Amino acid sequence: VAGGVLTLGPNNGGGLTPASISNALTIFPADIVIGQTWTSVVVAWDYDSDRTADSTSNAHVQAFHVIDDDTNAPAVSGFQLAGGTTNLDLGLGELVITGLIADAESGVDFAASYYLVKDDTDAIVISNRLYGTGDLAAHTNLDVSALFCGQVYTVIVVGADADLDRTGDSLAVTNVAFVMNTTGVGGPADYPSASNLLVNGTLAAPSTQLTDADIHDGGWDLAMSLSHPVGIFTNDSSPSFSVTNSAATILSDIPFSNALVSGTTTYFTNSLLPGAAYGDVVLGTYAVVWSASNQGSCVASILDRPVIDGGTNIFTVVDDDTSAPALSAFSLQDGSYTVDVATAVSGFSVTGLVQDVDSGVGFTSEPPYFLFLDIDGTLLASNDVAGASEGAGQASAVELTNWFSGLSLACGNTYTIQVFAADADNDRSGDRSSSSLEVVMATSGSGGDAPSASDLLITNGLASTAILTDELISIGGWSMAMTLTHSSGNILTNGAGAPTFLVQNASGTHVYASSPLSWDTIIKSGVSYFTTNVMPAAEFNQILLGDYDVVWSAQSDGLCYGLTNSSLIINPGTNVFTVVDDDTTAPTLSGLNVGGGTGIGCGAGGGCPDPSRTNLVAGDIAIFGMNTLTTGSENYDSFGFVVLVDIPTGTEIKFTDNGWKAAGGFRSNEGVLTWRATNCVQAGTVVRWIATNTPVLNNGIIAATSGNFAPNIQGEQILAYQGPESSPTFIYAVNDRLAGVWDVDAFDSHSSALPPGLVDGFTAVGVGEYDNIIINTNNLNITGGRNDVLYYISEKDNWIGNDPVTYDLLAFDFLFTDLCASGGTITDQDLYDGTWSITGLVQDIQSGVAVSNGPGLHYVIINTNAGVVVSNYFTTTFASGSKTLNSLSNNVAGGDYNEIQLGILTARVAVADADNDRLNDAAETFTDVPFTVVDDDADPPQIGYFFMNGQITLTNAAELTSVVISGQVRDVTSGIGFTSAPPTYTIYDGANGVLASGGFDLGGGVEGAATNWTSLWTTNLDLSALGACGVYTVRVTIADADDDRLYDRQAVTQQFLIAFSDGSGDPPVASNLVVNSTPVDLVTLTDEDIHEGGWSLGMRLYSTGGILIDPPDTPEFSVRNAETNEVIAQVFTNIYTAGGILAATNDNLPAVTIADVNTGYYSVVWSGKSAGGCLGIADGNGLFEDSTNLLLVVDDDSTPPAGLTNLYRSAVWWTNNPVFHYAWNTNQISDASGFELRQSAVTPTAPASGVS
């Protein structure tokens, strides 16, 4: 059945001595039989092959028997359903069988193992294979449709072993695994039945009634009987019922309660059922449906069944109240039905009764109300009636009263009062009933024609054209007149009914002390009366600007008199005249000089500010024009801006048409231009950028561009800022998209939210939707200081715009002649002491300058945080109200220590005019001038030397009883703060705890002394408490006397050591020795590594108090070769500390000379000192807690060169003796290390033969 050449054994010619031979045979299972004798024949031939048929052979014959290796079938046990049961719930929808099939010899062939399910007729209803892992067999059959509820089935398991060596080798066993019972869901024939449905104790029927109040409020009962041959299944949710109507389900899945079982019938009663939602209650038929399940193994459940055996599931809901409230006995307050027209204005009552015997009146849910109607039914007044509780008026009638007032009724007419009331029945939508009643009344009294007015004259002119100043209103003396007329010619001129008037300001407040005013003169002419008055001074606090109203009153004489009260009507004419400010112009400030700054005084001249002040703030520039719709070769996109402060060389400003998003950050995909000042750019300078093919820029350069800066038509923005795009500082912004406002977000390339830090109307402007915009070109000279210019440019009404027409920015030479340059530079000491000044010029030609009142001429020094450093009024030599050009000059008072700062501060000079006719009448202005504050002493104090007992470091504990700390200090600018911040010393232990501290009692001097080197020293100090063992730090601290502001003073420290040790401390412990980042016992170096160097060595040292690392105590190590000679010694570098652990690694270790390199084990020893109170010393220690200190070094090349046999010989036979030639191919020689020597040697005598 098999044969072939042996595959494992000696090579040809081998086997001169006995040698093993072997071969692996493969026999097909179909050829294998057992119970017979098998024969193996092995034939071997010798390697003698000198001639034909030279080789001889021998054969070995071996007989053997083949038997079955597995004669036992598998064992089947433990089969059951999942969950350890033999009961199958068909409701689960699957059959899961588990158990054990074991075969100790061959294992189980699960592919040939299966199970059968047989019914009680022995018919197979389910069959399938088993799946297994190890001995565990299982199967899941998802189709259980062949099984029926309530039946008994037999499960049979057939298991086969995996003995498959030959045909028919496998053995199988058949086993009845278990008997299975089925449970599950029954069919419709098994449903429970219902009977005896009771609603509030009455059998359900269309004639059985509940009210809508019962349904809405709840509290009614429902009962029913449920039956089943094996009983009704009950739990906390089953059985249940629901109640529905034509609109909704009012009760859903309510569990039955109060069960009473009698045989196979269960009686249920649910009392006090809950109320239904208001919107779900309707009248008409309601239905009850029920849900239930039976007990037993085969459960039949029914949901929402309407069938009631022998009855119906229907009942009816009706309205509990169909009657409206009754209204009666209504009349006016005096029992009459007539009211005077004056009483109608002041007020009168209407009273009556209301009652609803069924539900009461809905006083809170739908209150009763009154309507007052004129002759044609027009509604004049309406009121609700409040006060009574909901449902009142049920047992007895309650009173309804309403108060009418403010009614302007005509005398002699009839009017109708309507009363409405609704009951409190509100169980459902549309449930409430209402009723109404009418009361008719008549009017009497002042119903006649009232006087009229015409031709109001103000200072002898018609009011329609009259304009008075606030000054005239304030001082009085102006005149007012008008004509009063009545058809009867009778107007009361004396007593309570005489004509009067009010003069009301723009807020509607009478402006005179007397209220109302009476006319000085009344002259009758026919049916008219001519009235005149000379007006007194008005109340100061009531004077406002704007339109004033004249309000007049007059009464005709007669029985049915006419009254005109507080009328605004003057016909012909108007009752309105205008009051304006007599002085709207604020004073002007010019020639301001702050802190000695040059070129201050508005306009050209002067030097630039601090060249480092390249960071601007909002409002330091303002954009005044932008073109976006440009076509052809002559028009290009452009914009222009004016510089409002002096800008030093190198200042950069970025301009972008990217919008700003409401959530923060720029919208992308547009462009950025970066403008750079190439020289000092003074305040008032106009910069224009025009995007020709080679962009034109009249000042500075474009230092950088990013993206495509191309302003869009139909709305665009330009945002000016500094800093990175991720955190910009915005300086100014303009847009022409919306009607003068900013978008809430950057929705597209045309839109932007207002950037943070900018104020619309001051440092930003939204102009309106134009393609091209510019400030008003009719005003080329923009006056005023920085803030005035900002307010002017940022007012959208000061701009013009056009779509097809662009504005040539080069054609409009805007001038800003009043912009002031920056102030000078002072020191923080100047600001603290007040040794500097502000000067300038001021004038107001209309009202003069105010010098004493609240907004009078004053200054405010503001720091970078908007804090006030100092403020005060200017001391003036001119009187308040002076209209001439006056000088202002003041030495600034000393500043607030807590508010003084370095950097660019602001001097605000503010002034108001003396115009004081009314509240807030004075026109104010201010100019902000930035100036620089520098530190008068920026250098720290200096420490020359410090000793302890004349030494840098003490190490002798005996000296501690008498220690003097001495040294030299100086501060060349401010001196030392000997009084305000005296020099001190502090002594610390190793944990940085303070052991001793104090001052220097000797030497030094007064506050501010020691501008030159000055000695100071302590008295003899007893420091013996430090102990005789430890390392301590002495720290000396000095500070200068410069104290003009917070954090002004500068201090320096110097420290040195006191070290004492008796060696009693624990020395460090070493671990984690690594070479080339690998634990030392896992790494091997070569002699080449040692010789050439470049390898690394690291370790970890530990001590509770830490490891000393300062020279000369820095840890070190040495490497000793196999002969224990030191070849490397270094101090540790690359030190890392954490707590008491020190980790160090030295890289690129040095090369070792050849003479010192050998192979074998090298040793690593280390030295270090522990920190803490008493240091411990380890010197030349070779111990490591977790590993050896030995490093194996081996030869990197122990193999000699290859190719030494590449020597070839040839002979030339010229004579009887041949001449031999030798050739050596050195190119074929190889060695891993290369060659130090390569040569050939020839003996001096010829060889005796070729063999030689």
Phi, psi and omega in degrees: 000350182202157177186174180148175180282138176296135188258344182237117181171190182287163176285170175307133181088353177277185177078024175296331170243162184308133181224145181286141172230153179202164176203143176263127182255143174242124181239130182292141182305327182292340181270353185273131173229156179243164178081011179235166179268130179254151181234134176247128180240128178240127180244132178234139178246142176280171187264017179284107187223045182279341184205177180292136180059033181279326187283144176240160185226169175215154182232150177235127181249129182230123176267144176207163182249148176246127179238166178285130181275353182210108181250008183248136175283162179296161175254130181250133182201161168070019182282139181197175175282159177302138183093004175073037183229167173243010178256125183253120175274109182295342178294341179287338175081007181208156178246117182241116183245133176227154177178190184241134169234118186237143173216110187291332186274308189243354186079183188253136173265090184293336179293336180257004180260145184204174177228157177232141173244121183244144178273188186287356175259010181069018176274141180279122180255334177217138171215146179191163180280165177255152176241146184210162173224120186065232178268350188278122178248146180202160172204145175242121178247111185282348183256103179248022183293340180280353182260150182239149182292140176081015182254165177246129182233151178253131179255120180247133181246131176246119181244136180240142178276172184259023177281100188233039183286336185207171180296128179076020184278329186290144177245144181231159178225142177248133188219132171284110189284309180189166176258133189242133175256144181248142173232174178158218189255129177278179181259184182303331181295342183265001185300144169295163177238155183238151178203171172055053175284119181246133174245112186053042176081002181245140179302134181299133178194160176304333181276350178282125190239142163238161177264163177297333176293321177302315183292317184289316185276337183080186178098000178271168188245154174217135181225157182196153174252136176238137185228150173198144183303328180253009176102164181263133176282130180230141168208196186286356178232354183220143355287170182212172179215161175226153179236128183234155170231192183289346184254325189194172169269114186272333175229127187236123174050054177277119179297139174293149180226177178053054183284139175230116186265133176221099182067233180268007182247139176238127180264131181239143176222123175248117182256160174052054179296149184289159178285155179269158177297146184307315184288347182265352184274126175222164174273159175118206188276135175242148181235147177248127172240150186229157179228137182201164176223155178267167173276180177102180184278333179249099189269133174245121182248141177233138182243136172050052181272130182268355190281129173239113182299128177072014182199200181229163178255019188250142166215171188241143176245129182239168181282136180274349182209113181248005184255143177272162178296155178257130179249138184202161169059043179267135177203175176286175191298331181262013180084359182260184178233027179230142179221144176285145182297330177291321177295325178299331178281313184286327175131145176208162184247155173234130188228145176195191184239151175220143178207143171222108189287341184272305186240353188079181186260140181280067186296329180254326182283323175211082189298148171300153180212159181243143173238138177246118187241142177276191188301322184265013176088006178289133180286124179255331181200155176208146180213143169272155177255123180240170174121319180277159181276157179301130179088359177296161181082024179266307181286324180211160182292146176242157184277136172249126180229136177228143180249121175256137175209166178072021180267122176267095185255149178276137181294136174087005180261165174252147181226158183243133173250123178253135180244133180234141177214148178231149180283172183268009179287109186214055181276343184203173178293131180077017185277330189288143174248143183226163179216166181216164181209146180245139174238125180259131181227162178239160182245151174220173175109216190279077182250008182282179179291138179268157176295159175238164181234153178208162169055062173289125181247134176242117184048049174069012176235158180299141182299330183298336180246004186280133174228117177251156176266159176298331178296317181294320176298323184290318186264344179079189178097354176273163187243156178219141180213155173203167179249130176252139185222143171219141185299332180280345184076007182246108175235130178297131179242358179225159176079199187295334183266007182295151181300139176222172178205160174236150171243113186252136180284187186296341178262006177085017181256133176297134191260001183247158183294318179278136180215119354278176176268143174260153181285139178292318186227132175230118182239125181272142175213100183069233179269006184244157178231127180260119184247142178221157178206140167262123193277137177281180174293138181277165176292125186305316185287348182259357183281125177228165172271158176119198182277131176256146178249140169259119182248122187240156178223142176201156183225134174279162182260147178140173184294307177258074190287161175249138184236127170252116185238122176054055181270146175256359189269122172230115187218119003284157180116191180221158177262012188246136168224167190247139175244128182239166177283133179282352180207105182255359185260127179283159175300160177253139175249136179210168176059032182289133177233113185247118176062032176079012179296141180265154180077004176283145183130015173072136178096199187284169176102166176091167181263173180278163176287186177312122183298345178275352183275066180265355178270118183265170176237169181303130178094002177284344168224166174217130177278129185244358180196152179203129174248130178238332179266094183231134181223165177076196186261352187252341183247138183220155172306141183199162170205162180221151177218156178248139178274124185260353174221159175296133182242123182285163177303139178094349178298135179240137177231133179260137177239129182224147170259011169291137177281160177260130183276148181298326180280357181105144178096155181280148163283139189266184172081013171242211190230167178224129170253136175249111179268138179234133175285124180265357174204181177293122179254114186277155178305138181098351181286135178260129179245129182237137175239126181233125190273067170285182177304323168245100189308139181264134178221120186278349182207131180078192181223161168272107186280336182199153173228152178215128180071204183242099178278103183211091184306136185276151166283170178059040174109125179201167175221152169235123180249127178257133183202169173233163177090179182290157180297334182286335179211070184284155169251110186280142185246320178197159179206147178221145171219155178231042186261305186254185183280065175078021178227173179258150174293159175283343181199165176273088184284325183208191184288353180261354193234159178199143167283160176294122182297150180294145179090350179255150180241119178297130184096354178224306178242014176201155180213134169254115192273312187138164189280090171230154176282331182225132184221153178198154175292159188309117183281355175280351180233092182272344181254100182267112184267168176101167180281193186305311183291323178300315180296318179299314180297322181294308183292327184274003174270114186300333180288349177269010180249156171236160182209160180204151177268304183280337187259128174266159180254124179285105184296334180284343184275345183246110184266081179291137179242141178231073193287342185263001180291132183263145176282181182286158177284186182275200180238129175232169179263164176297331176292321175302315183293325180286318183278334183085029184263052177206172190218163172235128178230164177169195181232149180215147179200143168222115189273352183261301183251353184083171185267134174276133182239355187230331184285180187313308181270022181299173185302116183207170178232153175223126176262120188244131179274183186289347178259016182069016175277149181272120178279314179198148175212153181187162173280148172289140171279115186251154177256005179239155184281157175297135183097359178297135183252002180272166176287118185239150175275147172237139181204134180208136165284123183289136181292162178300141186275166178286118182310319185284345184252350181291133179223162171271161176110206183267109176258172183238130171259112178262118176257120185238146181209151175226155177279173183269014178291116189217053179274344185202175176298137177057034181281328185297136175272126185247156172208161175211156176234129177263124178243114176286142176217166189252135174244124180244162179283130179284349178213095181264357182264135178286160174295166184238143174249120183282299177206159171215137180232161168240115185052039177076010181236153177285320180226132174267136175232355181260112183297337181295336182282350187294340181286343180211097184237133174241124175262123184221156178182189181231143179221161172196159166218113192288344184258305186250351187076182183263142179280067184298332181260314185283328179213073187299147174302145182222162170234152177219137179247127184245147172274185184294338178265014179069022173276144182278124179258329180200151178202163180172187181246181179259114187277340188237150179082203180072223182169199181281171178305128178087359176285179177073041169287341169249171182302129182227135181272149172211151183205163180266168167286174178298125181254136175264104182252024183295341179292349179291339181090166186265009185213119178152171176238126184233152179249132174254122182242125178254131181236131174229156179222151179278174183266010180282110186215058182270348186199174175299137176061024181281323185292142177246138182232150176228157178229155173220140183225154179210173192249150163242119184236129175223140180207135171254009177074017183274354182285160176286130178289164177297161176242137183255151176200177172055051175285120181234145175237126185051045176065016180237137178310142190298328182279000178246007186234150175228132175256159176258165176299331177294319177303316182293317184292316185272341179076191179094357178273171184237154179219133178220161177202173178238133174245146181221139171209145185305317181271005182096177183244134175291134181234354180278139177303145003269018186261012180297134179302149181217170181212164173219153178245128181245136183284185185296342177262015178065020174273136180289122181248338178219136175216124182214155167276141182293139172239184180049056185268135175231133180238147174208111184064230179271007185260136171239125175244132183220145177221126174256119180265162175053056179297150189289162176289152179246137181298152185302323184298333183264001182264129172216173179257162183124199183269122172266151180246147177246125176237153186222163178222144178189164181233138177277146177274180180113188184301313181232107186288150173249145188241131170242124185230118179065040185271134180250013184266137173230134186299323192245002184198179176277166173255015185259137181240123182278128176241126183240166176288131181281348182205102180252009182253128180288169179300149177258153177104014182288347180268003181282050180248122184243146184236141172222156185233145175241123185262081175274328179230189177297336179258124181288154171257123184262139174240135181246139177230133180239113182277091184289343180292343180267003178277138178222149174204138182299333183259358184085190186237135172266327184216135177217116182205165174236152180231136180241134179289153185286344181248152180293149179290151181288330181203174177297332181297326182293000000 
